[in-house]
């Protein structure tokens, strides 16, 4: 009887041990089984069985979730980050990632978050170390974020971690607190200089546009004057040519007509003087008087 109980107990233990090999993969997970160190999978959601522990180990990383981790490089806690022109900046960044290859994610490292955080720190130090402090604190901030994103993704790909970097956000990128006022003054002066340059460019563009308009008006006026003078000259030339032809046909008649036309112009300008000899015997200088009157 005692032997039978022992056998039943042994069977129950063995059955329980074997049953412990069953595992469930949820809809947002993928199953990865390592049997004696050899990886198998990934297994889709559902009920599965494998050899019980310690012969096998089951990992179920979530592949549909977007995870986030934060990294802070702040002076003096972690020394900050050195720029290409040897300035120290405080950087706080957030990285979001998603698991693409569950098997690679499980096998690459036992601490994936720590590994990804180190890769992000390395990318920040490398990218910021190539930039100037002016670029980092002004218009180059977005460019730095993209470069850090790309550099972190390359490092994780080189490590075959099987993750996709969804986004990298620079939550803080600024000078350390002790020197922050001086940096803010420098940034303000730089912005003032940029505004002055923009105003100068705007004024120059206005002057150039006005000068171009004036030049166009002068050219158009000159073209109109030229056309008028040429037309008048051609009209006089045509009239003279017509007179020449007419003179060849009837010279005396033309000369008489021209004389009459001249008299029609001259005679209305003549003045008539009546002199009474009984009143004045002094001679009149009509030519000078006429000339003076004409002037």
C-alpha positions in Angstrom: 0.0 0.0 0.0 2.8 2.3 0.9 4.5 1.6 -2.4 1.3 2.3 -4.3 1.0 5.7 -2.7 4.6 6.5 -3.5 3.9 5.5 -7.1 0.8 7.7 -7.3 2.6 10.6 -5.7 5.5 10.1 -8.2 3.1 10.0 -11.1 1.4 13.2 -9.9 4.7 14.9 -9.5 5.8 13.9 -13.0 2.4 15.0 -14.4 2.6 18.3 -12.7 6.2 18.8 -13.9 5.1 17.9 -17.5 2.1 20.2 -17.2 4.3 23.1 -16.2 5.5 23.1 -19.8 2.3 24.5 -21.0 2.3 28.3 -21.6 -0.1 30.9 -23.1 1.0 33.6 -25.5 -1.2 36.6 -25.4 -2.4 38.6 -28.5 0.2 41.3 -28.1 3.1 38.9 -27.4 5.3 36.5 -29.3 6.7 33.3 -27.6 10.4 32.5 -27.7 11.5 29.2 -26.3 15.1 28.3 -25.5 15.6 24.6 -25.2 19.0 23.7 -23.8 20.2 27.1 -25.1 18.8 26.8 -28.6 16.2 29.4 -29.5 12.9 28.4 -31.1 10.1 30.6 -32.3 8.6 33.1 -32.5 5.3 31.4 -31.5 2.0 33.1 -32.3 -0.7 33.8 -29.6 -2.3 30.7 -28.1 -1.6 27.7 -25.9 1.8 26.0 -26.4 3.9 23.3 -24.7 7.6 22.9 -24.3 10.0 21.1 -22.0 9.6 22.3 -18.4 12.2 24.4 -16.6 15.2 24.0 -16.3 15.4 22.2 -19.6 13.6 25.1 -21.4 12.9 28.7 -20.8 10.0 30.7 -22.2 10.1 34.4 -22.9 7.1 36.4 -24.2 8.2 39.9 -25.3 5.4 42.3 -26.3 5.7 43.2 -30.0 2.7 45.5 -30.4 3.5 47.9 -27.6 5.6 51.1 -28.1 8.0 51.3 -25.1 9.7 54.5 -23.9 12.8 55.1 -21.9 14.4 58.4 -20.9 18.1 59.4 -20.7 19.5 62.4 -18.9 22.9 63.9 -19.4 22.9 66.8 -17.0 25.9 68.7 -15.5 27.2 68.0 -12.9 25.3 64.7 -12.3 26.6 63.0 -15.5 28.9 65.7 -16.8 26.6 67.0 -19.5 27.3 66.7 -23.2 30.2 68.4 -24.9 29.6 70.3 -28.2 31.9 70.5 -31.1 33.1 73.9 -30.0 33.8 72.7 -26.4 30.6 74.0 -24.7 28.7 71.9 -22.1 25.0 71.3 -22.6 22.4 69.5 -20.5 20.4 67.0 -22.6 17.3 65.1 -21.6 16.0 62.7 -24.4 13.2 60.2 -24.7 13.4 57.2 -27.0 10.4 55.2 -28.1 10.9 51.8 -29.6 9.0 48.7 -30.7 10.1 45.0 -30.9 10.2 43.7 -34.4 12.1 40.5 -34.0 11.2 38.7 -30.8 13.9 36.0 -31.1 16.7 38.6 -31.7 15.4 40.8 -28.9 15.5 37.9 -26.4 18.9 36.5 -27.5 20.8 39.8 -27.9 20.9 40.8 -24.2 19.4 40.0 -20.9 18.8 43.8 -20.2 17.5 45.3 -23.4 16.3 48.6 -21.9 19.8 49.2 -20.4 21.4 48.3 -23.7 19.1 50.7 -25.6 19.7 53.5 -23.1 23.5 53.1 -23.6 23.0 53.3 -27.4 21.0 56.5 -27.0 23.6 58.1 -24.7 26.3 57.2 -27.2 24.3 58.6 -30.1 23.7 61.9 -28.2 27.4 62.3 -27.3 28.4 61.6 -30.9 25.9 63.8 -32.6 26.1 66.8 -30.2 29.9 66.5 -30.2 29.9 67.3 -34.0 27.6 70.3 -33.7 28.3 73.9 -32.5 26.5 75.3 -29.5 24.8 77.8 -31.8 23.3 75.1 -34.0 22.3 73.0 -31.0 20.4 75.9 -29.2 18.8 77.4 -32.3 17.7 76.2 -35.7 19.8 73.0 -35.6 17.8 71.4 -32.8 15.4 69.5 -35.1 18.4 68.3 -37.2 20.2 67.0 -34.1 17.1 65.1 -33.1 16.9 63.3 -36.5 20.6 62.6 -36.4 20.4 61.1 -32.9 17.4 59.0 -34.1 19.3 57.6 -37.1 22.5 57.0 -35.1 20.7 55.1 -32.3 18.9 52.9 -34.9 22.2 52.0 -36.6 23.8 51.0 -33.3 20.8 48.8 -32.4 20.8 47.3 -35.9 24.6 46.5 -35.6 23.8 44.8 -32.3 21.0 42.8 -33.9 18.6 43.7 -31.2 15.5 43.4 -33.4 13.9 46.7 -32.4 12.6 49.7 -34.4 13.3 53.2 -33.0 10.0 54.9 -33.4 11.0 58.4 -32.2 13.6 60.4 -30.4 12.5 63.5 -28.6 14.9 66.1 -27.1 12.9 67.2 -24.0 15.8 69.4 -22.8 18.7 70.8 -24.7 20.1 73.9 -22.9 23.1 75.3 -21.2 23.8 74.3 -17.6 22.0 76.4 -14.9 25.2 78.4 -13.8 25.8 79.8 -17.2 22.3 79.8 -18.6 21.7 83.6 -18.3 24.8 84.3 -20.3 23.7 81.8 -23.0 20.2 83.4 -23.1 21.8 86.9 -23.5 23.9 85.6 -26.4 20.9 83.9 -28.0 18.9 87.2 -27.7 21.8 89.2 -29.3 22.0 86.7 -32.1 18.3 87.0 -32.7 18.5 90.8 -32.8 21.3 90.5 -35.3 19.3 88.2 -37.5 16.3 90.6 -37.3 18.5 93.5 -38.3 19.9 91.5 -41.2 16.4 90.6 -42.3 15.3 94.2 -42.2 18.4 95.2 -44.3 17.7 92.5 -46.9 14.1 93.7 -47.0 15.1 97.3 -47.5 17.7 96.4 -50.1 15.0 94.4 -52.0 12.7 97.4 -51.9 15.4 99.7 -53.3 16.3 97.3 -56.0 12.7 96.9 -57.0 12.2 100.7 -57.0 15.4 101.2 -59.1 14.2 98.5 -61.5 10.8 100.3 -61.9 12.5 103.6 -62.4 14.9 102.1 -65.0 11.9 100.5 -66.8 10.1 103.9 -66.9 13.1 105.7 -68.2 13.7 103.1 -70.9 10.0 103.2 -71.9 10.0 107.1 -72.0 13.2 107.0 -74.1 11.7 104.5 -76.5 8.6 106.7 -76.9 10.7 109.8 -77.5 12.8 107.9 -80.1 9.7 106.7 -81.9 8.2 110.3 -82.0 11.4 111.9 -83.2 11.9 109.2 -85.9 8.3 109.6 -87.0 8.7 113.4 -87.2 11.9 113.1 -89.1 10.4 110.6 -91.5 7.4 112.9 -92.0 9.7 115.9 -92.9 11.8 113.7 -95.2 8.7 112.5 -97.0 7.4 116.1 -97.3 10.7 117.2 -98.7 10.8 114.3 -101.1 7.3 115.2 -102.3 8.3 118.8 -102.8 11.3 117.7 -104.8 9.2 115.6 -107.1 6.7 118.4 -107.5 9.5 120.9 -108.2 10.8 118.7 -111.0 7.4 118.8 -112.6 6.5 122.5 -112.2 9.3 124.5 -110.5 7.8 128.0 -111.0 4.4 127.0 -109.7 6.0 125.3 -106.7 8.2 128.3 -105.9 5.3 130.6 -106.1 3.2 128.5 -103.8 6.0 128.2 -101.3 6.5 132.0 -101.4 2.8 132.5 -100.7 2.8 130.0 -97.9 5.8 131.8 -96.3 4.1 135.2 -96.6 1.0 133.7 -94.9 3.3 133.0 -91.9 5.4 136.2 -92.0 2.8 138.9 -92.8 0.7 138.5 -89.7 3.8 139.3 -87.6 4.5 142.6 -89.4 3.7 145.9 -87.7 2.5 149.1 -89.6 3.8 152.5 -88.5 2.2 155.8 -89.7 4.5 158.8 -89.4 3.3 162.4 -89.5 6.1 164.5 -90.9 4.7 167.6 -89.5 5.0 166.4 -86.0 8.3 164.6 -86.0 11.2 165.0 -88.4 13.5 162.6 -86.6 14.2 159.3 -88.5 12.7 156.1 -87.2 14.9 153.0 -86.8 12.3 150.5 -87.8 14.6 147.6 -88.1 15.9 147.9 -84.5 12.4 148.6 -83.2 11.0 145.7 -85.1 13.7 143.4 -83.8 13.2 144.7 -80.2 9.5 144.2 -80.5 9.9 140.7 -81.8 12.2 139.8 -78.9 
